[in-house]
Amino acid sequence: MLELLFLLLPVAAAYGWFMGRNSVRAEQRKEQEEFSRNYVTGINLLLSEQSDKAVDLFIDMLDIDSETIETHWTLGKLFRRRGEVDRAIRIHQNLISRPSLSVEERQHAMYELGQDYLSAGIYDRAEQMFSELQQHTNYQSQSLQSLLALYEATHEWDKAIRIGLKISRKDKTVEIIIAQFYCELAEMQEEPAQTLKFYGKALKHDVNCVRARIALARWWIGQGKHSKALAYILPITEQQPDFIPEILPLLRECYDGMNDSEGLVALLHDIVLEHPCASAVVMLGDIIARRNDVEAAEQFMLAALQKSPTMKAFHKLIQFHVASADEGRARKSLMLLGSMVAEQLKQRSTHRCRHCGFASKTLYWHCPSCKTWGSIKPTRGLDGE
Protein backbone atom coordinates (compact mmCIF):
# COMPACT_ATOMS: atom_id res chain seq x y z
CA MET A 1 0.00 0.00 0.00
CA LEU A 2 2.84 2.38 0.85
CA GLU A 3 4.64 1.53 -2.38
CA LEU A 4 1.47 2.38 -4.33
CA LEU A 5 1.17 5.66 -2.49
CA PHE A 6 4.74 6.65 -3.34
CA LEU A 7 4.15 5.68 -6.96
CA LEU A 8 1.08 7.92 -7.13
CA LEU A 9 2.79 10.99 -5.62
CA PRO A 10 4.54 12.04 -8.90
CA VAL A 11 1.23 11.60 -10.72
CA ALA A 12 -0.55 13.81 -8.17
CA ALA A 13 2.19 16.46 -8.43
CA ALA A 14 2.03 16.39 -12.21
CA TYR A 15 -1.74 16.72 -12.11
CA GLY A 16 -1.52 19.64 -9.71
CA TRP A 17 1.03 21.39 -11.93
CA PHE A 18 -1.11 20.78 -14.99
CA MET A 19 -4.27 22.11 -13.35
CA GLY A 20 -2.43 25.13 -11.92
CA ARG A 21 -0.99 25.90 -15.32
CA ASN A 22 -4.42 25.71 -16.90
CA SER A 23 -5.76 28.00 -14.15
CA VAL A 24 -3.00 30.58 -14.86
CA ARG A 25 -3.67 30.34 -18.57
CA ALA A 26 -7.38 30.88 -17.95
CA GLU A 27 -6.61 33.94 -15.81
CA GLN A 28 -4.27 35.30 -18.49
CA ARG A 29 -6.91 34.72 -21.17
CA LYS A 30 -9.45 36.56 -19.00
CA GLU A 31 -7.08 39.51 -18.54
CA GLN A 32 -6.28 39.58 -22.27
CA GLU A 33 -9.98 39.54 -23.15
CA GLU A 34 -10.67 42.39 -20.71
CA PHE A 35 -7.69 44.34 -22.10
CA SER A 36 -8.97 43.83 -25.66
CA ARG A 37 -12.46 45.00 -24.70
CA ASN A 38 -11.05 48.13 -23.03
CA TYR A 39 -8.76 48.77 -25.99
CA VAL A 40 -11.64 48.56 -28.46
CA THR A 41 -13.71 50.83 -26.21
CA GLY A 42 -10.85 53.35 -26.15
CA ILE A 43 -10.56 53.30 -29.94
CA ASN A 44 -14.32 53.85 -30.29
CA LEU A 45 -14.14 56.81 -27.91
CA LEU A 46 -11.33 58.32 -29.97
CA LEU A 47 -13.28 57.80 -33.21
CA SER A 48 -16.35 59.43 -31.65
CA GLU A 49 -14.17 62.45 -30.71
CA GLN A 50 -14.43 61.73 -26.97
CA SER A 51 -10.67 61.96 -26.55
CA ASP A 52 -10.84 62.91 -22.85
CA LYS A 53 -12.62 59.69 -21.91
CA ALA A 54 -10.33 57.70 -24.18
CA VAL A 55 -7.19 59.05 -22.52
CA ASP A 56 -8.56 58.32 -19.04
CA LEU A 57 -9.35 54.75 -20.09
CA PHE A 58 -5.88 54.17 -21.54
CA ILE A 59 -4.32 55.52 -18.33
CA ASP A 60 -6.31 52.99 -16.29
CA MET A 61 -5.15 50.20 -18.61
CA LEU A 62 -1.47 50.94 -17.92
CA ASP A 63 -0.12 48.65 -15.24
CA ILE A 64 2.63 50.21 -13.13
CA ASP A 65 5.81 48.16 -13.34
CA SER A 66 9.48 48.67 -14.13
CA GLU A 67 8.70 48.78 -17.86
CA THR A 68 5.84 51.30 -17.77
CA ILE A 69 6.97 53.64 -14.96
CA GLU A 70 8.71 55.96 -17.45
CA THR A 71 5.49 56.14 -19.47
CA HIS A 72 3.66 57.37 -16.37
CA TRP A 73 6.31 60.07 -15.73
CA THR A 74 6.05 61.22 -19.34
CA LEU A 75 2.25 61.27 -19.31
CA GLY A 76 2.15 63.23 -16.06
CA LYS A 77 4.56 65.90 -17.31
CA LEU A 78 2.72 66.11 -20.63
CA PHE A 79 -0.62 66.72 -18.95
CA ARG A 80 0.89 69.34 -16.62
CA ARG A 81 2.48 71.24 -19.53
CA ARG A 82 -0.85 71.18 -21.37
CA GLY A 83 -2.61 72.61 -18.33
CA GLU A 84 -4.51 69.37 -17.62
CA VAL A 85 -3.29 69.37 -14.03
CA ASP A 86 -6.15 67.21 -12.71
CA ARG A 87 -4.99 64.31 -14.87
CA ALA A 88 -1.36 64.81 -13.88
CA ILE A 89 -2.37 64.76 -10.21
CA ARG A 90 -4.36 61.59 -10.76
CA ILE A 91 -1.40 59.83 -12.37
CA HIS A 92 1.07 60.80 -9.66
CA GLN A 93 -1.34 60.05 -6.81
CA ASN A 94 -1.89 56.63 -8.36
CA LEU A 95 1.87 56.07 -8.44
CA ILE A 96 2.38 57.05 -4.81
CA SER A 97 -0.36 54.65 -3.68
CA ARG A 98 1.47 51.64 -5.17
CA PRO A 99 3.40 49.67 -2.50
CA SER A 100 5.69 48.16 -5.15
CA LEU A 101 7.44 51.50 -5.83
CA SER A 102 11.03 51.87 -4.70
CA VAL A 103 11.98 54.65 -2.27
CA GLU A 104 13.57 56.70 -5.07
CA GLU A 105 10.55 56.24 -7.36
CA ARG A 106 8.19 57.25 -4.54
CA GLN A 107 10.22 60.43 -3.90
CA HIS A 108 10.12 61.20 -7.61
CA ALA A 109 6.35 60.75 -7.63
CA MET A 110 6.03 63.04 -4.61
CA TYR A 111 8.13 65.71 -6.34
CA GLU A 112 6.06 65.51 -9.53
CA LEU A 113 2.84 65.63 -7.50
CA GLY A 114 4.17 68.72 -5.69
CA GLN A 115 4.79 70.34 -9.08
CA ASP A 116 1.22 69.47 -10.08
CA TYR A 117 -0.15 71.13 -6.94
CA LEU A 118 2.06 74.16 -7.53
CA SER A 119 0.78 74.52 -11.11
CA ALA A 120 -2.81 74.14 -9.91
CA GLY A 121 -2.36 76.76 -7.19
CA ILE A 122 -2.99 74.21 -4.42
CA TYR A 123 -0.18 75.75 -2.42
CA ASP A 124 -0.78 74.10 0.96
CA ARG A 125 -0.43 70.60 -0.48
CA ALA A 126 2.54 71.61 -2.63
CA GLU A 127 4.23 73.08 0.45
CA GLN A 128 3.63 69.83 2.33
CA MET A 129 5.23 67.76 -0.44
CA PHE A 130 8.31 69.95 -0.90
CA SER A 131 8.82 70.45 2.84
CA GLU A 132 8.99 66.69 3.29
CA LEU A 133 11.24 66.17 0.26
CA GLN A 134 13.78 68.79 1.30
CA GLN A 135 14.82 66.40 4.06
CA HIS A 136 16.03 63.90 1.43
CA THR A 137 19.41 64.50 -0.22
CA ASN A 138 18.31 63.48 -3.72
CA TYR A 139 15.53 66.08 -3.89
CA GLN A 140 16.73 68.74 -1.47
CA SER A 141 17.90 71.24 -4.10
CA GLN A 142 14.84 70.87 -6.36
CA SER A 143 12.46 71.05 -3.41
CA LEU A 144 14.05 74.23 -2.05
CA GLN A 145 13.78 75.87 -5.47
CA SER A 146 10.12 74.84 -5.69
CA LEU A 147 9.41 76.19 -2.21
CA LEU A 148 11.07 79.44 -3.24
CA ALA A 149 8.74 79.68 -6.26
CA LEU A 150 5.77 78.83 -4.04
CA TYR A 151 6.49 81.54 -1.47
CA GLU A 152 7.07 84.04 -4.28
CA ALA A 153 3.65 83.20 -5.70
CA THR A 154 1.99 83.59 -2.29
CA HIS A 155 4.02 86.72 -1.39
CA GLU A 156 5.25 85.13 1.84
CA TRP A 157 8.50 87.07 1.76
CA ASP A 158 9.73 86.03 5.21
CA LYS A 159 9.49 82.35 4.28
CA ALA A 160 10.99 83.04 0.85
CA ILE A 161 14.00 84.70 2.49
CA ARG A 162 14.52 81.71 4.82
CA ILE A 163 14.47 79.31 1.87
CA GLY A 164 16.71 81.62 -0.16
CA LEU A 165 19.28 81.68 2.63
CA LYS A 166 19.34 77.86 2.64
CA ILE A 167 19.89 77.80 -1.12
CA SER A 168 22.63 80.44 -0.88
CA ARG A 169 24.84 78.05 1.09
CA LYS A 170 25.54 76.28 -2.20
CA ASP A 171 24.38 78.83 -4.78
CA LYS A 172 25.40 82.46 -4.22
CA THR A 173 23.52 83.69 -7.30
CA VAL A 174 20.29 83.58 -5.26
CA GLU A 175 21.59 86.53 -3.19
CA ILE A 176 20.26 88.91 -5.88
CA ILE A 177 16.77 87.44 -5.45
CA ILE A 178 16.97 87.59 -1.65
CA ALA A 179 17.70 91.33 -2.00
CA GLN A 180 14.47 91.71 -3.99
CA PHE A 181 12.54 89.88 -1.25
CA TYR A 182 13.86 92.35 1.32
CA CYS A 183 12.74 95.20 -0.96
CA GLU A 184 9.26 93.68 -1.06
CA LEU A 185 9.25 93.54 2.73
CA ALA A 186 10.45 97.15 2.91
CA GLU A 187 7.53 98.35 0.79
CA MET A 188 5.08 96.68 3.17
CA GLN A 189 6.32 98.49 6.27
CA GLU A 190 4.54 101.43 7.84
CA GLU A 191 7.39 102.48 10.10
CA PRO A 192 10.21 104.35 8.28
CA ALA A 193 12.82 102.71 10.52
CA GLN A 194 11.71 99.25 9.41
CA THR A 195 11.62 100.33 5.79
CA LEU A 196 15.20 101.60 5.94
CA LYS A 197 16.25 98.45 7.79
CA PHE A 198 14.98 96.10 5.10
CA TYR A 199 16.41 98.18 2.23
CA GLY A 200 19.73 98.09 4.08
CA LYS A 201 19.53 94.29 4.29
CA ALA A 202 18.79 94.18 0.56
CA LEU A 203 22.07 96.01 -0.14
CA LYS A 204 23.95 93.60 2.12
CA HIS A 205 22.86 90.72 -0.09
CA ASP A 206 23.27 92.65 -3.36
CA VAL A 207 25.36 95.80 -3.17
CA ASN A 208 24.29 96.66 -6.75
CA CYS A 209 20.54 96.39 -6.04
CA VAL A 210 19.17 99.32 -8.07
CA ARG A 211 15.73 99.03 -6.51
CA ALA A 212 17.05 99.51 -2.96
CA ARG A 213 19.40 102.32 -3.99
CA ILE A 214 16.64 104.27 -5.75
CA ALA A 215 14.26 103.83 -2.80
CA LEU A 216 16.88 104.98 -0.28
CA ALA A 217 17.83 107.96 -2.46
CA ARG A 218 14.18 109.05 -2.62
CA TRP A 219 13.92 108.75 1.14
CA TRP A 220 16.95 110.95 1.79
CA ILE A 221 15.87 113.50 -0.82
CA GLY A 222 12.60 113.73 1.06
CA GLN A 223 14.59 114.43 4.21
CA GLY A 224 16.58 117.15 2.44
CA LYS A 225 19.80 115.08 2.62
CA HIS A 226 20.80 115.42 -1.03
CA SER A 227 24.45 114.47 -0.65
CA LYS A 228 23.48 111.29 1.18
CA ALA A 229 20.93 110.49 -1.50
CA LEU A 230 23.54 111.05 -4.20
CA ALA A 231 25.87 108.56 -2.52
CA TYR A 232 23.26 105.83 -3.10
CA ILE A 233 22.44 106.46 -6.75
CA LEU A 234 25.72 107.76 -8.18
CA PRO A 235 27.32 104.25 -8.24
CA ILE A 236 24.46 103.04 -10.46
CA THR A 237 25.92 105.02 -13.39
CA GLU A 238 28.88 102.62 -13.39
CA GLN A 239 27.46 99.47 -11.81
CA GLN A 240 24.16 99.33 -13.73
CA PRO A 241 24.36 101.89 -16.58
CA ASP A 242 21.21 100.47 -18.21
CA PHE A 243 19.22 102.10 -15.39
CA ILE A 244 20.66 105.61 -15.93
CA PRO A 245 17.38 106.87 -17.49
CA GLU A 246 15.56 105.85 -14.30
CA ILE A 247 17.86 107.81 -11.98
CA LEU A 248 18.47 110.97 -14.05
CA PRO A 249 15.58 112.93 -12.45
CA LEU A 250 16.89 111.97 -8.99
CA LEU A 251 20.44 112.97 -9.95
CA ARG A 252 19.24 116.37 -11.12
CA GLU A 253 17.25 116.82 -7.92
CA CYS A 254 20.31 115.97 -5.82
CA TYR A 255 22.62 118.39 -7.65
CA ASP A 256 19.96 121.11 -7.58
CA GLY A 257 19.53 120.55 -3.87
CA MET A 258 23.30 120.95 -3.38
CA ASN A 259 23.43 124.02 -5.70
CA ASP A 260 25.98 122.20 -7.83
CA SER A 261 24.87 122.71 -11.43
CA GLU A 262 28.45 122.28 -12.69
CA GLY A 263 28.62 118.88 -11.06
CA LEU A 264 25.47 117.81 -12.93
CA VAL A 265 26.83 119.06 -16.27
CA ALA A 266 30.13 117.24 -15.73
CA LEU A 267 28.30 114.03 -14.84
CA LEU A 268 26.04 114.28 -17.91
CA HIS A 269 29.07 114.79 -20.18
CA ASP A 270 30.66 111.65 -18.69
CA ILE A 271 27.48 109.64 -19.19
CA VAL A 272 27.09 110.76 -22.81
CA LEU A 273 30.71 109.83 -23.57
CA GLU A 274 30.91 106.53 -21.68
CA HIS A 275 27.33 105.21 -21.60
CA PRO A 276 25.33 106.82 -24.45
CA CYS A 277 21.80 107.45 -23.22
CA ALA A 278 19.09 109.45 -25.01
CA SER A 279 17.63 110.81 -21.77
CA ALA A 280 21.04 112.14 -20.71
CA VAL A 281 21.58 113.67 -24.17
CA VAL A 282 18.19 115.42 -24.00
CA MET A 283 18.82 116.71 -20.47
CA LEU A 284 22.27 118.04 -21.41
CA GLY A 285 20.87 119.58 -24.61
CA ASP A 286 18.32 121.54 -22.59
CA ILE A 287 21.06 122.82 -20.27
CA ILE A 288 23.21 123.91 -23.24
CA ALA A 289 20.24 125.71 -24.79
CA ARG A 290 19.61 127.64 -21.55
CA ARG A 291 23.24 128.48 -20.91
CA ASN A 292 24.33 129.27 -24.45
CA ASP A 293 21.79 129.33 -27.24
CA VAL A 294 19.58 127.02 -29.29
CA GLU A 295 22.13 126.81 -32.10
CA ALA A 296 24.77 125.38 -29.76
CA ALA A 297 22.22 122.88 -28.49
CA GLU A 298 21.41 121.90 -32.09
CA GLN A 299 25.07 121.25 -32.84
CA PHE A 300 25.41 119.14 -29.72
CA MET A 301 22.30 117.10 -30.57
CA LEU A 302 23.52 116.49 -34.14
CA ALA A 303 26.86 115.19 -32.87
CA ALA A 304 25.11 112.96 -30.33
CA LEU A 305 22.73 111.58 -32.96
CA GLN A 306 25.60 110.73 -35.29
CA LYS A 307 27.22 108.73 -32.52
CA SER A 308 24.07 107.05 -31.20
CA PRO A 309 20.84 107.70 -33.18
CA THR A 310 17.58 107.54 -31.19
CA MET A 311 14.05 108.78 -31.83
CA LYS A 312 13.99 110.56 -28.46
CA ALA A 313 17.09 112.65 -29.26
CA PHE A 314 15.80 113.29 -32.79
CA HIS A 315 12.54 114.62 -31.35
CA LYS A 316 14.48 117.03 -29.13
CA LEU A 317 16.50 118.20 -32.16
CA ILE A 318 13.25 118.94 -34.03
CA GLN A 319 12.06 121.01 -31.05
CA PHE A 320 15.27 123.05 -31.19
CA HIS A 321 14.83 123.56 -34.94
CA VAL A 322 11.25 124.74 -34.37
CA ALA A 323 12.43 127.17 -31.68
CA SER A 324 15.02 128.73 -34.01
CA ALA A 325 12.97 128.66 -37.26
CA ASP A 326 11.16 131.69 -38.63
CA GLU A 327 7.40 131.74 -39.01
CA GLY A 328 6.35 130.11 -42.26
CA ARG A 329 5.80 126.83 -44.03
CA ALA A 330 9.14 125.35 -42.93
CA ARG A 331 8.36 125.91 -39.27
CA LYS A 332 4.88 124.41 -39.65
CA SER A 333 6.37 121.38 -41.38
CA LEU A 334 8.87 120.95 -38.56
CA MET A 335 6.08 121.20 -36.00
CA LEU A 336 4.07 118.55 -37.86
CA LEU A 337 7.10 116.29 -38.04
CA GLY A 338 7.72 116.79 -34.33
CA SER A 339 4.15 115.87 -33.42
CA MET A 340 4.36 112.73 -35.58
CA VAL A 341 7.60 111.63 -33.89
CA ALA A 342 6.11 112.36 -30.46
CA GLU A 343 3.09 110.21 -31.28
CA GLN A 344 5.36 107.37 -32.33
CA LEU A 345 7.30 107.66 -29.09
CA LYS A 346 4.07 107.44 -27.09
CA GLN A 347 3.19 104.14 -28.76
CA ARG A 348 6.58 102.54 -28.12
CA SER A 349 7.32 100.51 -25.00
CA THR A 350 9.90 102.08 -22.72
CA HIS A 351 10.99 98.93 -20.87
CA ARG A 352 11.79 95.39 -21.92
CA CYS A 353 12.67 92.17 -20.10
CA ARG A 354 16.18 91.03 -21.05
CA HIS A 355 15.19 87.45 -20.27
CA CYS A 356 11.91 86.85 -22.16
CA GLY A 357 11.36 90.05 -24.17
CA PHE A 358 8.23 91.19 -22.30
CA ALA A 359 7.64 94.87 -23.18
CA SER A 360 5.87 97.53 -21.11
CA LYS A 361 5.72 101.23 -20.38
CA THR A 362 6.38 100.60 -16.70
CA LEU A 363 9.42 99.41 -14.78
CA TYR A 364 8.57 96.14 -13.04
CA TRP A 365 11.11 94.64 -10.68
CA HIS A 366 9.52 91.21 -11.15
CA CYS A 367 8.75 90.33 -14.79
CA PRO A 368 5.01 89.55 -15.11
CA SER A 369 5.77 87.15 -17.96
CA CYS A 370 8.80 85.02 -17.03
CA LYS A 371 8.84 85.85 -13.28
CA THR A 372 12.53 86.83 -13.38
CA TRP A 373 13.73 89.42 -10.87
CA GLY A 374 15.47 92.61 -12.03
CA SER A 375 15.45 91.64 -15.71
CA ILE A 376 13.25 94.52 -16.96
CA LYS A 377 15.32 97.52 -17.98
CA PRO A 378 14.86 100.64 -20.13
CA THR A 379 14.67 99.84 -23.83
CA ARG A 380 17.81 100.38 -25.88
CA GLY A 381 18.18 101.16 -29.57
CA LEU A 382 16.52 103.50 -32.05
CA ASP A 383 13.14 103.52 -30.23
CA GLY A 384 14.64 103.61 -26.76
CA GLU A 385 17.76 104.91 -25.08
C-alpha positions in Angstrom: 0.0 0.0 0.0 2.8 2.4 0.9 4.6 1.5 -2.4 1.5 2.4 -4.3 1.2 5.7 -2.5 4.7 6.6 -3.3 4.2 5.7 -7.0 1.1 7.9 -7.1 2.8 11.0 -5.6 4.5 12.0 -8.9 1.2 11.6 -10.7 -0.5 13.8 -8.2 2.2 16.5 -8.4 2.0 16.4 -12.2 -1.7 16.7 -12.1 -1.5 19.6 -9.7 1.0 21.4 -11.9 -1.1 20.8 -15.0 -4.3 22.1 -13.3 -2.4 25.1 -11.9 -1.0 25.9 -15.3 -4.4 25.7 -16.9 -5.8 28.0 -14.2 -3.0 30.6 -14.9 -3.7 30.3 -18.6 -7.4 30.9 -17.9 -6.6 33.9 -15.8 -4.3 35.3 -18.5 -6.9 34.7 -21.2 -9.4 36.6 -19.0 -7.1 39.5 -18.5 -6.3 39.6 -22.3 -10.0 39.5 -23.1 -10.7 42.4 -20.7 -7.7 44.3 -22.1 -9.0 43.8 -25.7 -12.5 45.0 -24.7 -11.0 48.1 -23.0 -8.8 48.8 -26.0 -11.6 48.6 -28.5 -13.7 50.8 -26.2 -10.9 53.4 -26.2 -10.6 53.3 -29.9 -14.3 53.8 -30.3 -14.1 56.8 -27.9 -11.3 58.3 -30.0 -13.3 57.8 -33.2 -16.4 59.4 -31.7 -14.2 62.4 -30.7 -14.4 61.7 -27.0 -10.7 62.0 -26.6 -10.8 62.9 -22.9 -12.6 59.7 -21.9 -10.3 57.7 -24.2 -7.2 59.1 -22.5 -8.6 58.3 -19.0 -9.4 54.8 -20.1 -5.9 54.2 -21.5 -4.3 55.5 -18.3 -6.3 53.0 -16.3 -5.1 50.2 -18.6 -1.5 50.9 -17.9 -0.1 48.6 -15.2 2.6 50.2 -13.1 5.8 48.2 -13.3 9.5 48.7 -14.1 8.7 48.8 -17.9 5.8 51.3 -17.8 7.0 53.6 -15.0 8.7 56.0 -17.5 5.5 56.1 -19.5 3.7 57.4 -16.4 6.3 60.1 -15.7 6.1 61.2 -19.3 2.2 61.3 -19.3 2.1 63.2 -16.1 4.6 65.9 -17.3 2.7 66.1 -20.6 -0.6 66.7 -19.0 0.9 69.3 -16.6 2.5 71.2 -19.5 -0.9 71.2 -21.4 -2.6 72.6 -18.3 -4.5 69.4 -17.6 -3.3 69.4 -14.0 -6.1 67.2 -12.7 -5.0 64.3 -14.9 -1.4 64.8 -13.9 -2.4 64.8 -10.2 -4.4 61.6 -10.8 -1.4 59.8 -12.4 1.1 60.8 -9.7 -1.3 60.0 -6.8 -1.9 56.6 -8.4 1.9 56.1 -8.4 2.4 57.1 -4.8 -0.4 54.6 -3.7 1.5 51.6 -5.2 3.4 49.7 -2.5 5.7 48.2 -5.1 7.4 51.5 -5.8 11.0 51.9 -4.7 12.0 54.7 -2.3 13.6 56.7 -5.1 10.5 56.2 -7.4 8.2 57.3 -4.5 10.2 60.4 -3.9 10.1 61.2 -7.6 6.3 60.7 -7.6 6.0 63.0 -4.6 8.1 65.7 -6.3 6.1 65.5 -9.5 2.8 65.6 -7.5 4.2 68.7 -5.7 4.8 70.3 -9.1 1.2 69.5 -10.1 -0.2 71.1 -6.9 2.1 74.2 -7.5 0.8 74.5 -11.1 -2.8 74.1 -9.9 -2.4 76.8 -7.2 -3.0 74.2 -4.4 -0.2 75.7 -2.4 -0.8 74.1 1.0 -0.4 70.6 -0.5 2.5 71.6 -2.6 4.2 73.1 0.4 3.6 69.8 2.3 5.2 67.8 -0.4 8.3 69.9 -0.9 8.8 70.4 2.8 9.0 66.7 3.3 11.2 66.2 0.3 13.8 68.8 1.3 14.8 66.4 4.1 16.0 63.9 1.4 19.4 64.5 -0.2 18.3 63.5 -3.7 15.5 66.1 -3.9 16.7 68.7 -1.5 17.9 71.2 -4.1 14.8 70.9 -6.4 12.5 71.0 -3.4 14.1 74.2 -2.0 13.8 75.9 -5.5 10.1 74.8 -5.7 9.4 76.2 -2.2 11.1 79.4 -3.2 8.7 79.7 -6.3 5.8 78.8 -4.0 6.5 81.5 -1.5 7.1 84.0 -4.3 3.7 83.2 -5.7 2.0 83.6 -2.3 4.0 86.7 -1.4 5.3 85.1 1.8 8.5 87.1 1.8 9.7 86.0 5.2 9.5 82.3 4.3 11.0 83.0 0.9 14.0 84.7 2.5 14.5 81.7 4.8 14.5 79.3 1.9 16.7 81.6 -0.2 19.3 81.7 2.6 19.3 77.9 2.6 19.9 77.8 -1.1 22.6 80.4 -0.9 24.8 78.1 1.1 25.5 76.3 -2.2 24.4 78.8 -4.8 25.4 82.5 -4.2 23.5 83.7 -7.3 20.3 83.6 -5.3 21.6 86.5 -3.2 20.3 88.9 -5.9 16.8 87.4 -5.5 17.0 87.6 -1.7 17.7 91.3 -2.0 14.5 91.7 -4.0 12.5 89.9 -1.3 13.9 92.4 1.3 12.7 95.2 -1.0 9.3 93.7 -1.1 9.2 93.5 2.7 10.4 97.1 2.9 7.5 98.3 0.8 5.1 96.7 3.2 6.3 98.5 6.3 4.5 101.4 7.8 7.4 102.5 10.1 10.2 104.4 8.3 12.8 102.7 10.5 11.7 99.3 9.4 11.6 100.3 5.8 15.2 101.6 5.9 16.3 98.4 7.8 15.0 96.1 5.1 16.4 98.2 2.2 19.7 98.1 4.1 19.5 94.3 4.3 18.8 94.2 0.6 22.1 96.0 -0.1 23.9 93.6 2.1 22.9 90.7 -0.1 23.3 92.6 -3.4 25.4 95.8 -3.2 24.3 96.7 -6.7 20.5 96.4 -6.0 19.2 99.3 -8.1 15.7 99.0 -6.5 17.1 99.5 -3.0 19.4 102.3 -4.0 16.6 104.3 -5.7 14.3 103.8 -2.8 16.9 105.0 -0.3 17.8 108.0 -2.5 14.2 109.1 -2.6 13.9 108.8 1.1 17.0 110.9 1.8 15.9 113.5 -0.8 12.6 113.7 1.1 14.6 114.4 4.2 16.6 117.2 2.4 19.8 115.1 2.6 20.8 115.4 -1.0 24.4 114.5 -0.7 23.5 111.3 1.2 20.9 110.5 -1.5 23.5 111.1 -4.2 25.9 108.6 -2.5 23.3 105.8 -3.1 22.4 106.5 -6.8 25.7 107.8 -8.2 27.3 104.3 -8.2 24.5 103.0 -10.5 25.9 105.0 -13.4 28.9 102.6 -13.4 27.5 99.5 -11.8 24.2 99.3 -13.7 24.4 101.9 -16.6 21.2 100.5 -18.2 19.2 102.1 -15.4 20.7 105.6 -15.9 17.4 106.9 -17.5 15.6 105.9 -14.3 17.9 107.8 -12.0 18.5 111.0 -14.0 15.6 112.9 -12.4 16.9 112.0 -9.0 20.4 113.0 -9.9 19.2 116.4 -11.1 17.2 116.8 -7.9 20.3 116.0 -5.8 22.6 118.4 -7.6 20.0 121.1 -7.6 19.5 120.6 -3.9 23.3 121.0 -3.4 23.4 124.0 -5.7 26.0 122.2 -7.8 24.9 122.7 -11.4 28.4 122.3 -12.7 28.6 118.9 -11.1 25.5 117.8 -12.9 26.8 119.1 -16.3 30.1 117.2 -15.7 28.3 114.0 -14.8 26.0 114.3 -17.9 29.1 114.8 -20.2 30.7 111.6 -18.7 27.5 109.6 -19.2 27.1 110.8 -22.8 30.7 109.8 -23.6 30.9 106.5 -21.7 27.3 105.2 -21.6 25.3 106.8 -24.5 21.8 107.5 -23.2 19.1 109.4 -25.0 17.6 110.8 -21.8 21.0 112.1 -20.7 21.6 113.7 -24.2 18.2 115.4 -24.0 18.8 116.7 -20.5 22.3 118.0 -21.4 20.9 119.6 -24.6 18.3 121.5 -22.6 21.1 122.8 -20.3 23.2 123.9 -23.2 20.2 125.7 -24.8 19.6 127.6 -21.6 23.2 128.5 -20.9 24.3 129.3 -24.5 21.8 129.3 -27.2 19.6 127.0 -29.3 22.1 126.8 -32.1 24.8 125.4 -29.8 22.2 122.9 -28.5 21.4 121.9 -32.1 25.1 121.3 -32.8 25.4 119.1 -29.7 22.3 117.1 -30.6 23.5 116.5 -34.1 26.9 115.2 -32.9 25.1 113.0 -30.3 22.7 111.6 -33.0 25.6 110.7 -35.3 27.2 108.7 -32.5 24.1 107.1 -31.2 20.8 107.7 -33.2 17.6 107.5 -31.2 14.1 108.8 -31.8 14.0 110.6 -28.5 17.1 112.7 -29.3 15.8 113.3 -32.8 12.5 114.6 -31.3 14.5 117.0 -29.1 16.5 118.2 -32.2 13.3 118.9 -34.0 12.1 121.0 -31.1 15.3 123.0 -31.2 14.8 123.6 -34.9 11.3 124.7 -34.4 12.4 127.2 -31.7 15.0 128.7 -34.0 13.0 128.7 -37.3 11.2 131.7 -38.6 7.4 131.7 -39.0 6.3 130.1 -42.3 5.8 126.8 -44.0 9.1 125.4 -42.9 8.4 125.9 -39.3 4.9 124.4 -39.6 6.4 121.4 -41.4 8.9 121.0 -38.6 6.1 121.2 -36.0 4.1 118.6 -37.9 7.1 116.3 -38.0 7.7 116.8 -34.3 4.2 115.9 -33.4 4.4 112.7 -35.6 7.6 111.6 -33.9 6.1 112.4 -30.5 3.1 110.2 -31.3 5.4 107.4 -32.3 7.3 107.7 -29.1 4.1 107.4 -27.1 3.2 104.1 -28.8 6.6 102.5 -28.1 7.3 100.5 -25.0 9.9 102.1 -22.7 11.0 98.9 -20.9 11.8 95.4 -21.9 12.7 92.2 -20.1 16.2 91.0 -21.0 15.2 87.4 -20.3 11.9 86.8 -22.2 11.4 90.1 -24.2 8.2 91.2 -22.3 7.6 94.9 -23.2 5.9 97.5 -21.1 5.7 101.2 -20.4 6.4 100.6 -16.7 9.4 99.4 -14.8 8.6 96.1 -13.0 11.1 94.6 -10.7 9.5 91.2 -11.2 8.8 90.3 -14.8 5.0 89.6 -15.1 5.8 87.2 -18.0 8.8 85.0 -17.0 8.8 85.9 -13.3 12.5 86.8 -13.4 13.7 89.4 -10.9 15.5 92.6 -12.0 15.5 91.6 -15.7 13.3 94.5 -17.0 15.3 97.5 -18.0 14.9 100.6 -20.1 14.7 99.8 -23.8 17.8 100.4 -25.9 18.2 101.2 -29.6 16.5 103.5 -32.0 13.1 103.5 -30.2 14.6 103.6 -26.8 17.8 104.9 -25.1 
